[in-house]
Amino acid sequence: MASQQLAVTLLSSTHRIQRDVAVRGRDVAGVIEQYTKFVKPAFDQYVAPSRKFADIIIPWHRCDAA
């Protein structure tokens, strides 16, 4: 049985801001600060380099049921 590597892209920054403000009650400045200090650097250091080993990459897209 062959193993496959899978990668999933992150939520868009706009969606993240909207979600954190609406659902989690955070302010926009705090969301942006957390993203720039922690989320993006961790993604760049750990996730992005590993994507080259993925057999499948699933892009994030928002599917709103209307």
mmCIF file of the N, C-alpha and C atoms, coordinates in Angstrom:
data_MODEL
# 
_entry.id   MODEL 
# 
loop_
_atom_site.group_PDB 
_atom_site.id 
_atom_site.type_symbol 
_atom_site.label_atom_id 
_atom_site.label_alt_id 
_atom_site.label_comp_id 
_atom_site.label_asym_id 
_atom_site.label_entity_id 
_atom_site.label_seq_id 
_atom_site.pdbx_PDB_ins_code 
_atom_site.Cartn_x 
_atom_site.Cartn_y 
_atom_site.Cartn_z 
_atom_site.occupancy 
_atom_site.B_iso_or_equiv 
_atom_site.pdbx_formal_charge 
_atom_site.auth_seq_id 
_atom_site.auth_comp_id 
_atom_site.auth_asym_id 
_atom_site.auth_atom_id 
_atom_site.pdbx_PDB_model_num 
ATOM 1   N N  . MET A 1 1  ? 0.843   -1.174 0.000  1.00 0.00 ? 1  MET A N  1 
ATOM 2   C CA . MET A 1 1  ? 0.000   0.000  0.000  1.00 0.00 ? 1  MET A CA 1 
ATOM 3   C C  . MET A 1 1  ? 0.890   1.240  0.000  1.00 0.00 ? 1  MET A C  1 
ATOM 4   N N  . ALA A 1 2  ? 0.679   2.131  -0.950 1.00 0.00 ? 2  ALA A N  1 
ATOM 5   C CA . ALA A 1 2  ? 1.477   3.354  -1.058 1.00 0.00 ? 2  ALA A CA 1 
ATOM 6   C C  . ALA A 1 2  ? 0.907   4.431  -0.149 1.00 0.00 ? 2  ALA A C  1 
ATOM 7   N N  . SER A 1 3  ? 1.802   5.220  0.440  1.00 0.00 ? 3  SER A N  1 
ATOM 8   C CA . SER A 1 3  ? 1.317   6.332  1.249  1.00 0.00 ? 3  SER A CA 1 
ATOM 9   C C  . SER A 1 3  ? 1.397   7.610  0.424  1.00 0.00 ? 3  SER A C  1 
ATOM 10  N N  . GLN A 1 4  ? 0.485   8.507  0.687  1.00 0.00 ? 4  GLN A N  1 
ATOM 11  C CA . GLN A 1 4  ? 0.473   9.770  -0.016 1.00 0.00 ? 4  GLN A CA 1 
ATOM 12  C C  . GLN A 1 4  ? 0.550   10.907 0.984  1.00 0.00 ? 4  GLN A C  1 
ATOM 13  N N  . GLN A 1 5  ? 1.208   11.992 0.580  1.00 0.00 ? 5  GLN A N  1 
ATOM 14  C CA . GLN A 1 5  ? 1.300   13.182 1.400  1.00 0.00 ? 5  GLN A CA 1 
ATOM 15  C C  . GLN A 1 5  ? 0.217   14.152 0.953  1.00 0.00 ? 5  GLN A C  1 
ATOM 16  N N  . LEU A 1 6  ? -0.396  14.831 1.900  1.00 0.00 ? 6  LEU A N  1 
ATOM 17  C CA . LEU A 1 6  ? -1.492  15.736 1.618  1.00 0.00 ? 6  LEU A CA 1 
ATOM 18  C C  . LEU A 1 6  ? -1.209  17.097 2.237  1.00 0.00 ? 6  LEU A C  1 
ATOM 19  N N  . ALA A 1 7  ? -1.475  18.169 1.497  1.00 0.00 ? 7  ALA A N  1 
ATOM 20  C CA . ALA A 1 7  ? -1.324  19.519 2.026  1.00 0.00 ? 7  ALA A CA 1 
ATOM 21  C C  . ALA A 1 7  ? -2.621  20.281 1.788  1.00 0.00 ? 7  ALA A C  1 
ATOM 22  N N  . VAL A 1 8  ? -2.986  21.105 2.751  1.00 0.00 ? 8  VAL A N  1 
ATOM 23  C CA . VAL A 1 8  ? -4.175  21.938 2.632  1.00 0.00 ? 8  VAL A CA 1 
ATOM 24  C C  . VAL A 1 8  ? -3.745  23.380 2.852  1.00 0.00 ? 8  VAL A C  1 
ATOM 25  N N  . THR A 1 9  ? -4.169  24.265 1.974  1.00 0.00 ? 9  THR A N  1 
ATOM 26  C CA . THR A 1 9  ? -3.784  25.669 2.124  1.00 0.00 ? 9  THR A CA 1 
ATOM 27  C C  . THR A 1 9  ? -4.571  26.324 3.245  1.00 0.00 ? 9  THR A C  1 
ATOM 28  N N  . LEU A 1 10 ? -4.060  27.449 3.751  1.00 0.00 ? 10 LEU A N  1 
ATOM 29  C CA . LEU A 1 10 ? -4.688  28.162 4.854  1.00 0.00 ? 10 LEU A CA 1 
ATOM 30  C C  . LEU A 1 10 ? -5.896  28.968 4.418  1.00 0.00 ? 10 LEU A C  1 
ATOM 31  N N  . LEU A 1 11 ? -6.697  29.336 5.408  1.00 0.00 ? 11 LEU A N  1 
ATOM 32  C CA . LEU A 1 11 ? -7.781  30.269 5.166  1.00 0.00 ? 11 LEU A CA 1 
ATOM 33  C C  . LEU A 1 11 ? -7.210  31.580 4.649  1.00 0.00 ? 11 LEU A C  1 
ATOM 34  N N  . SER A 1 12 ? -7.960  32.286 3.853  1.00 0.00 ? 12 SER A N  1 
ATOM 35  C CA . SER A 1 12 ? -7.492  33.593 3.416  1.00 0.00 ? 12 SER A CA 1 
ATOM 36  C C  . SER A 1 12 ? -7.440  34.524 4.621  1.00 0.00 ? 12 SER A C  1 
ATOM 37  N N  . SER A 1 13 ? -6.552  35.504 4.576  1.00 0.00 ? 13 SER A N  1 
ATOM 38  C CA . SER A 1 13 ? -6.421  36.423 5.706  1.00 0.00 ? 13 SER A CA 1 
ATOM 39  C C  . SER A 1 13 ? -7.698  37.223 5.916  1.00 0.00 ? 13 SER A C  1 
ATOM 40  N N  . THR A 1 14 ? -8.395  37.560 4.841  1.00 0.00 ? 14 THR A N  1 
ATOM 41  C CA . THR A 1 14 ? -9.658  38.302 4.969  1.00 0.00 ? 14 THR A CA 1 
ATOM 42  C C  . THR A 1 14 ? -10.692 37.458 5.703  1.00 0.00 ? 14 THR A C  1 
ATOM 43  N N  . HIS A 1 15 ? -10.785 36.184 5.330  1.00 0.00 ? 15 HIS A N  1 
ATOM 44  C CA . HIS A 1 15 ? -11.738 35.298 6.002  1.00 0.00 ? 15 HIS A CA 1 
ATOM 45  C C  . HIS A 1 15 ? -11.372 35.126 7.462  1.00 0.00 ? 15 HIS A C  1 
ATOM 46  N N  . ARG A 1 16 ? -10.093 35.012 7.759  1.00 0.00 ? 16 ARG A N  1 
ATOM 47  C CA . ARG A 1 16 ? -9.639  34.853 9.139  1.00 0.00 ? 16 ARG A CA 1 
ATOM 48  C C  . ARG A 1 16 ? -10.016 36.058 9.992  1.00 0.00 ? 16 ARG A C  1 
ATOM 49  N N  . ILE A 1 17 ? -9.801  37.256 9.450  1.00 0.00 ? 17 ILE A N  1 
ATOM 50  C CA . ILE A 1 17 ? -10.146 38.475 10.185 1.00 0.00 ? 17 ILE A CA 1 
ATOM 51  C C  . ILE A 1 17 ? -11.649 38.527 10.441 1.00 0.00 ? 17 ILE A C  1 
ATOM 52  N N  . GLN A 1 18 ? -12.434 38.296 9.414  1.00 0.00 ? 18 GLN A N  1 
ATOM 53  C CA . GLN A 1 18 ? -13.889 38.329 9.562  1.00 0.00 ? 18 GLN A CA 1 
ATOM 54  C C  . GLN A 1 18 ? -14.366 37.313 10.595 1.00 0.00 ? 18 GLN A C  1 
ATOM 55  N N  . ARG A 1 19 ? -13.839 36.105 10.532 1.00 0.00 ? 19 ARG A N  1 
ATOM 56  C CA . ARG A 1 19 ? -14.246 35.055 11.472 1.00 0.00 ? 19 ARG A CA 1 
ATOM 57  C C  . ARG A 1 19 ? -13.858 35.404 12.898 1.00 0.00 ? 19 ARG A C  1 
ATOM 58  N N  . ASP A 1 20 ? -12.610 35.826 13.098 1.00 0.00 ? 20 ASP A N  1 
ATOM 59  C CA . ASP A 1 20 ? -12.148 36.115 14.454 1.00 0.00 ? 20 ASP A CA 1 
ATOM 60  C C  . ASP A 1 20 ? -12.891 37.287 15.085 1.00 0.00 ? 20 ASP A C  1 
ATOM 61  N N  . VAL A 1 21 ? -13.246 38.270 14.284 1.00 0.00 ? 21 VAL A N  1 
ATOM 62  C CA . VAL A 1 21 ? -14.002 39.411 14.802 1.00 0.00 ? 21 VAL A CA 1 
ATOM 63  C C  . VAL A 1 21 ? -15.442 39.002 15.106 1.00 0.00 ? 21 VAL A C  1 
ATOM 64  N N  . ALA A 1 22 ? -16.099 38.344 14.156 1.00 0.00 ? 22 ALA A N  1 
ATOM 65  C CA . ALA A 1 22 ? -17.513 37.993 14.314 1.00 0.00 ? 22 ALA A CA 1 
ATOM 66  C C  . ALA A 1 22 ? -17.742 36.870 15.323 1.00 0.00 ? 22 ALA A C  1 
ATOM 67  N N  . VAL A 1 23 ? -16.980 35.811 15.220 1.00 0.00 ? 23 VAL A N  1 
ATOM 68  C CA . VAL A 1 23 ? -17.229 34.616 16.029 1.00 0.00 ? 23 VAL A CA 1 
ATOM 69  C C  . VAL A 1 23 ? -16.514 34.666 17.375 1.00 0.00 ? 23 VAL A C  1 
ATOM 70  N N  . ARG A 1 24 ? -15.304 35.170 17.372 1.00 0.00 ? 24 ARG A N  1 
ATOM 71  C CA . ARG A 1 24 ? -14.497 35.130 18.592 1.00 0.00 ? 24 ARG A CA 1 
ATOM 72  C C  . ARG A 1 24 ? -14.461 36.451 19.352 1.00 0.00 ? 24 ARG A C  1 
ATOM 73  N N  . GLY A 1 25 ? -15.106 37.480 18.792 1.00 0.00 ? 25 GLY A N  1 
ATOM 74  C CA . GLY A 1 25 ? -15.198 38.758 19.497 1.00 0.00 ? 25 GLY A CA 1 
ATOM 75  C C  . GLY A 1 25 ? -13.885 39.515 19.619 1.00 0.00 ? 25 GLY A C  1 
ATOM 76  N N  . ARG A 1 26 ? -12.967 39.278 18.710 1.00 0.00 ? 26 ARG A N  1 
ATOM 77  C CA . ARG A 1 26 ? -11.661 39.940 18.767 1.00 0.00 ? 26 ARG A CA 1 
ATOM 78  C C  . ARG A 1 26 ? -11.677 41.212 17.940 1.00 0.00 ? 26 ARG A C  1 
ATOM 79  N N  . ASP A 1 27 ? -10.722 42.111 18.210 1.00 0.00 ? 27 ASP A N  1 
ATOM 80  C CA . ASP A 1 27 ? -10.649 43.315 17.392 1.00 0.00 ? 27 ASP A CA 1 
ATOM 81  C C  . ASP A 1 27 ? -9.706  43.082 16.217 1.00 0.00 ? 27 ASP A C  1 
ATOM 82  N N  . VAL A 1 28 ? -9.901  43.858 15.167 1.00 0.00 ? 28 VAL A N  1 
ATOM 83  C CA . VAL A 1 28 ? -9.151  43.666 13.923 1.00 0.00 ? 28 VAL A CA 1 
ATOM 84  C C  . VAL A 1 28 ? -7.642  43.809 14.163 1.00 0.00 ? 28 VAL A C  1 
ATOM 85  N N  . ALA A 1 29 ? -7.238  44.809 14.934 1.00 0.00 ? 29 ALA A N  1 
ATOM 86  C CA . ALA A 1 29 ? -5.811  45.027 15.195 1.00 0.00 ? 29 ALA A CA 1 
ATOM 87  C C  . ALA A 1 29 ? -5.183  43.814 15.884 1.00 0.00 ? 29 ALA A C  1 
ATOM 88  N N  . GLY A 1 30 ? -5.894  43.218 16.829 1.00 0.00 ? 30 GLY A N  1 
ATOM 89  C CA . GLY A 1 30 ? -5.376  42.042 17.531 1.00 0.00 ? 30 GLY A CA 1 
ATOM 90  C C  . GLY A 1 30 ? -5.246  40.837 16.617 1.00 0.00 ? 30 GLY A C  1 
ATOM 91  N N  . VAL A 1 31 ? -6.208  40.671 15.722 1.00 0.00 ? 31 VAL A N  1 
ATOM 92  C CA . VAL A 1 31 ? -6.156  39.551 14.774 1.00 0.00 ? 31 VAL A CA 1 
ATOM 93  C C  . VAL A 1 31 ? -4.965  39.718 13.834 1.00 0.00 ? 31 VAL A C  1 
ATOM 94  N N  . ILE A 1 32 ? -4.784  40.923 13.326 1.00 0.00 ? 32 ILE A N  1 
ATOM 95  C CA . ILE A 1 32 ? -3.672  41.189 12.405 1.00 0.00 ? 32 ILE A CA 1 
ATOM 96  C C  . ILE A 1 32 ? -2.334  41.022 13.112 1.00 0.00 ? 32 ILE A C  1 
ATOM 97  N N  . GLU A 1 33 ? -2.244  41.489 14.344 1.00 0.00 ? 33 GLU A N  1 
ATOM 98  C CA . GLU A 1 33 ? -0.999  41.338 15.106 1.00 0.00 ? 33 GLU A CA 1 
ATOM 99  C C  . GLU A 1 33 ? -0.659  39.867 15.329 1.00 0.00 ? 33 GLU A C  1 
ATOM 100 N N  . GLN A 1 34 ? -1.642  39.072 15.735 1.00 0.00 ? 34 GLN A N  1 
ATOM 101 C CA . GLN A 1 34 ? -1.394  37.642 15.954 1.00 0.00 ? 34 GLN A CA 1 
ATOM 102 C C  . GLN A 1 34 ? -0.978  36.958 14.654 1.00 0.00 ? 34 GLN A C  1 
ATOM 103 N N  . TYR A 1 35 ? -1.659  37.294 13.569 1.00 0.00 ? 35 TYR A N  1 
ATOM 104 C CA . TYR A 1 35 ? -1.353  36.689 12.276 1.00 0.00 ? 35 TYR A CA 1 
ATOM 105 C C  . TYR A 1 35 ? 0.081   37.009 11.850 1.00 0.00 ? 35 TYR A C  1 
ATOM 106 N N  . THR A 1 36 ? 0.475   38.286 11.948 1.00 0.00 ? 36 THR A N  1 
ATOM 107 C CA . THR A 1 36 ? 1.811   38.677 11.481 1.00 0.00 ? 36 THR A CA 1 
ATOM 108 C C  . THR A 1 36 ? 2.924   38.201 12.407 1.00 0.00 ? 36 THR A C  1 
ATOM 109 N N  . LYS A 1 37 ? 2.641   38.078 13.703 1.00 0.00 ? 37 LYS A N  1 
ATOM 110 C CA . LYS A 1 37 ? 3.682   37.652 14.651 1.00 0.00 ? 37 LYS A CA 1 
ATOM 111 C C  . LYS A 1 37 ? 3.833   36.135 14.752 1.00 0.00 ? 37 LYS A C  1 
ATOM 112 N N  . PHE A 1 38 ? 2.720   35.410 14.625 1.00 0.00 ? 38 PHE A N  1 
ATOM 113 C CA . PHE A 1 38 ? 2.761   33.979 14.910 1.00 0.00 ? 38 PHE A CA 1 
ATOM 114 C C  . PHE A 1 38 ? 2.316   33.080 13.754 1.00 0.00 ? 38 PHE A C  1 
ATOM 115 N N  . VAL A 1 39 ? 1.164   33.355 13.193 1.00 0.00 ? 39 VAL A N  1 
ATOM 116 C CA . VAL A 1 39 ? 0.570   32.446 12.205 1.00 0.00 ? 39 VAL A CA 1 
ATOM 117 C C  . VAL A 1 39 ? 1.387   32.392 10.921 1.00 0.00 ? 39 VAL A C  1 
ATOM 118 N N  . LYS A 1 40 ? 1.623   33.540 10.302 1.00 0.00 ? 40 LYS A N  1 
ATOM 119 C CA . LYS A 1 40 ? 2.346   33.579 9.025  1.00 0.00 ? 40 LYS A CA 1 
ATOM 120 C C  . LYS A 1 40 ? 3.785   33.090 9.166  1.00 0.00 ? 40 LYS A C  1 
ATOM 121 N N  . PRO A 1 41 ? 4.541   33.528 10.185 1.00 0.00 ? 41 PRO A N  1 
ATOM 122 C CA . PRO A 1 41 ? 5.906   32.992 10.325 1.00 0.00 ? 41 PRO A CA 1 
ATOM 123 C C  . PRO A 1 41 ? 5.946   31.476 10.529 1.00 0.00 ? 41 PRO A C  1 
ATOM 124 N N  . ALA A 1 42 ? 5.011   30.940 11.296 1.00 0.00 ? 42 ALA A N  1 
ATOM 125 C CA . ALA A 1 42 ? 4.979   29.483 11.509 1.00 0.00 ? 42 ALA A CA 1 
ATOM 126 C C  . ALA A 1 42 ? 4.631   28.761 10.215 1.00 0.00 ? 42 ALA A C  1 
ATOM 127 N N  . PHE A 1 43 ? 3.690   29.312 9.455  1.00 0.00 ? 43 PHE A N  1 
ATOM 128 C CA . PHE A 1 43 ? 3.339   28.726 8.164  1.00 0.00 ? 43 PHE A CA 1 
ATOM 129 C C  . PHE A 1 43 ? 4.548   28.734 7.236  1.00 0.00 ? 43 PHE A C  1 
ATOM 130 N N  . ASP A 1 44 ? 5.228   29.873 7.144  1.00 0.00 ? 44 ASP A N  1 
ATOM 131 C CA . ASP A 1 44 ? 6.392   29.994 6.266  1.00 0.00 ? 44 ASP A CA 1 
ATOM 132 C C  . ASP A 1 44 ? 7.527   29.048 6.666  1.00 0.00 ? 44 ASP A C  1 
ATOM 133 N N  . GLN A 1 45 ? 7.692   28.843 7.959  1.00 0.00 ? 45 GLN A N  1 
ATOM 134 C CA . GLN A 1 45 ? 8.798   28.005 8.440  1.00 0.00 ? 45 GLN A CA 1 
ATOM 135 C C  . GLN A 1 45 ? 8.494   26.510 8.348  1.00 0.00 ? 45 GLN A C  1 
ATOM 136 N N  . TYR A 1 46 ? 7.274   26.121 8.662  1.00 0.00 ? 46 TYR A N  1 
ATOM 137 C CA . TYR A 1 46 ? 6.975   24.691 8.772  1.00 0.00 ? 46 TYR A CA 1 
ATOM 138 C C  . TYR A 1 46 ? 6.094   24.121 7.653  1.00 0.00 ? 46 TYR A C  1 
ATOM 139 N N  . VAL A 1 47 ? 5.045   24.834 7.307  1.00 0.00 ? 47 VAL A N  1 
ATOM 140 C CA . VAL A 1 47 ? 4.070   24.288 6.365  1.00 0.00 ? 47 VAL A CA 1 
ATOM 141 C C  . VAL A 1 47 ? 4.515   24.462 4.915  1.00 0.00 ? 47 VAL A C  1 
ATOM 142 N N  . ALA A 1 48 ? 4.854   25.679 4.545  1.00 0.00 ? 48 ALA A N  1 
ATOM 143 C CA . ALA A 1 48 ? 5.205   25.954 3.145  1.00 0.00 ? 48 ALA A CA 1 
ATOM 144 C C  . ALA A 1 48 ? 6.328   25.059 2.626  1.00 0.00 ? 48 ALA A C  1 
ATOM 145 N N  . PRO A 1 49 ? 7.421   24.876 3.371  1.00 0.00 ? 49 PRO A N  1 
ATOM 146 C CA . PRO A 1 49 ? 8.485   24.007 2.846  1.00 0.00 ? 49 PRO A CA 1 
ATOM 147 C C  . PRO A 1 49 ? 8.053   22.548 2.647  1.00 0.00 ? 49 PRO A C  1 
ATOM 148 N N  . SER A 1 50 ? 7.119   22.087 3.455  1.00 0.00 ? 50 SER A N  1 
ATOM 149 C CA . SER A 1 50 ? 6.702   20.688 3.349  1.00 0.00 ? 50 SER A CA 1 
ATOM 150 C C  . SER A 1 50 ? 5.763   20.447 2.167  1.00 0.00 ? 50 SER A C  1 
ATOM 151 N N  . ARG A 1 51 ? 5.224   21.506 1.589  1.00 0.00 ? 51 ARG A N  1 
ATOM 152 C CA . ARG A 1 51 ? 4.298   21.340 0.466  1.00 0.00 ? 51 ARG A CA 1 
ATOM 153 C C  . ARG A 1 51 ? 4.970   20.684 -0.732 1.00 0.00 ? 51 ARG A C  1 
ATOM 154 N N  . LYS A 1 52 ? 6.265   20.868 -0.883 1.00 0.00 ? 52 LYS A N  1 
ATOM 155 C CA . LYS A 1 52 ? 6.940   20.283 -2.046 1.00 0.00 ? 52 LYS A CA 1 
ATOM 156 C C  . LYS A 1 52 ? 6.951   18.757 -1.990 1.00 0.00 ? 52 LYS A C  1 
ATOM 157 N N  . PHE A 1 53 ? 6.685   18.188 -0.824 1.00 0.00 ? 53 PHE A N  1 
ATOM 158 C CA . PHE A 1 53 ? 6.640   16.739 -0.682 1.00 0.00 ? 53 PHE A CA 1 
ATOM 159 C C  . PHE A 1 53 ? 5.230   16.177 -0.832 1.00 0.00 ? 53 PHE A C  1 
ATOM 160 N N  . ALA A 1 54 ? 4.226   17.051 -0.970 1.00 0.00 ? 54 ALA A N  1 
ATOM 161 C CA . ALA A 1 54 ? 2.832   16.609 -1.037 1.00 0.00 ? 54 ALA A CA 1 
ATOM 162 C C  . ALA A 1 54 ? 2.509   16.027 -2.413 1.00 0.00 ? 54 ALA A C  1 
ATOM 163 N N  . ASP A 1 55 ? 1.767   14.949 -2.401 1.00 0.00 ? 55 ASP A N  1 
ATOM 164 C CA . ASP A 1 55 ? 1.266   14.370 -3.646 1.00 0.00 ? 55 ASP A CA 1 
ATOM 165 C C  . ASP A 1 55 ? 0.004   15.100 -4.093 1.00 0.00 ? 55 ASP A C  1 
ATOM 166 N N  . ILE A 1 56 ? -0.736  15.601 -3.111 1.00 0.00 ? 56 ILE A N  1 
ATOM 167 C CA . ILE A 1 56 ? -1.983  16.306 -3.381 1.00 0.00 ? 56 ILE A CA 1 
ATOM 168 C C  . ILE A 1 56 ? -1.997  17.584 -2.554 1.00 0.00 ? 56 ILE A C  1 
ATOM 169 N N  . ILE A 1 57 ? -2.360  18.708 -3.183 1.00 0.00 ? 57 ILE A N  1 
ATOM 170 C CA . ILE A 1 57 ? -2.536  19.969 -2.461 1.00 0.00 ? 57 ILE A CA 1 
ATOM 171 C C  . ILE A 1 57 ? -3.977  20.398 -2.648 1.00 0.00 ? 57 ILE A C  1 
ATOM 172 N N  . ILE A 1 58 ? -4.676  20.578 -1.532 1.00 0.00 ? 58 ILE A N  1 
ATOM 173 C CA . ILE A 1 58 ? -6.077  20.978 -1.583 1.00 0.00 ? 58 ILE A CA 1 
ATOM 174 C C  . ILE A 1 58 ? -6.152  22.468 -1.271 1.00 0.00 ? 58 ILE A C  1 
ATOM 175 N N  . PRO A 1 59 ? -6.532  23.282 -2.250 1.00 0.00 ? 59 PRO A N  1 
ATOM 176 C CA . PRO A 1 59 ? -6.617  24.721 -1.993 1.00 0.00 ? 59 PRO A CA 1 
ATOM 177 C C  . PRO A 1 59 ? -7.858  25.062 -1.171 1.00 0.00 ? 59 PRO A C  1 
ATOM 178 N N  . TRP A 1 60 ? -7.728  26.080 -0.325 1.00 0.00 ? 60 TRP A N  1 
ATOM 179 C CA . TRP A 1 60 ? -8.855  26.545 0.452  1.00 0.00 ? 60 TRP A CA 1 
ATOM 180 C C  . TRP A 1 60 ? -9.729  27.406 -0.441 1.00 0.00 ? 60 TRP A C  1 
ATOM 181 N N  . HIS A 1 61 ? -11.005 27.159 -0.382 1.00 0.00 ? 61 HIS A N  1 
ATOM 182 C CA . HIS A 1 61 ? -11.963 28.083 -0.990 1.00 0.00 ? 61 HIS A CA 1 
ATOM 183 C C  . HIS A 1 61 ? -13.221 28.046 -0.159 1.00 0.00 ? 61 HIS A C  1 
ATOM 184 N N  . ARG A 1 62 ? -13.840 29.178 -0.064 1.00 0.00 ? 62 ARG A N  1 
ATOM 185 C CA . ARG A 1 62 ? -15.020 29.290 0.783  1.00 0.00 ? 62 ARG A CA 1 
ATOM 186 C C  . ARG A 1 62 ? -16.254 28.913 -0.017 1.00 0.00 ? 62 ARG A C  1 
ATOM 187 N N  . CYS A 1 63 ? -17.016 27.996 0.498  1.00 0.00 ? 63 CYS A N  1 
ATOM 188 C CA . CYS A 1 63 ? -18.256 27.577 -0.153 1.00 0.00 ? 63 CYS A CA 1 
ATOM 189 C C  . CYS A 1 63 ? -19.422 28.010 0.725  1.00 0.00 ? 63 CYS A C  1 
ATOM 190 N N  . ASP A 1 64 ? -20.036 29.109 0.373  1.00 0.00 ? 64 ASP A N  1 
ATOM 191 C CA . ASP A 1 64 ? -21.192 29.586 1.139  1.00 0.00 ? 64 ASP A CA 1 
ATOM 192 C C  . ASP A 1 64 ? -22.455 28.949 0.586  1.00 0.00 ? 64 ASP A C  1 
ATOM 193 N N  . ALA A 1 65 ? -23.178 28.314 1.461  1.00 0.00 ? 65 ALA A N  1 
ATOM 194 C CA . ALA A 1 65 ? -24.488 27.782 1.065  1.00 0.00 ? 65 ALA A CA 1 
ATOM 195 C C  . ALA A 1 65 ? -25.497 28.897 1.219  1.00 0.00 ? 65 ALA A C  1 
ATOM 196 N N  . ALA A 1 66 ? -26.120 29.277 0.134  1.00 0.00 ? 66 ALA A N  1 
ATOM 197 C CA . ALA A 1 66 ? -27.057 30.407 0.208  1.00 0.00 ? 66 ALA A CA 1 
ATOM 198 C C  . ALA A 1 66 ? -28.478 29.944 0.194  1.00 0.00 ? 66 ALA A C  1 
# 
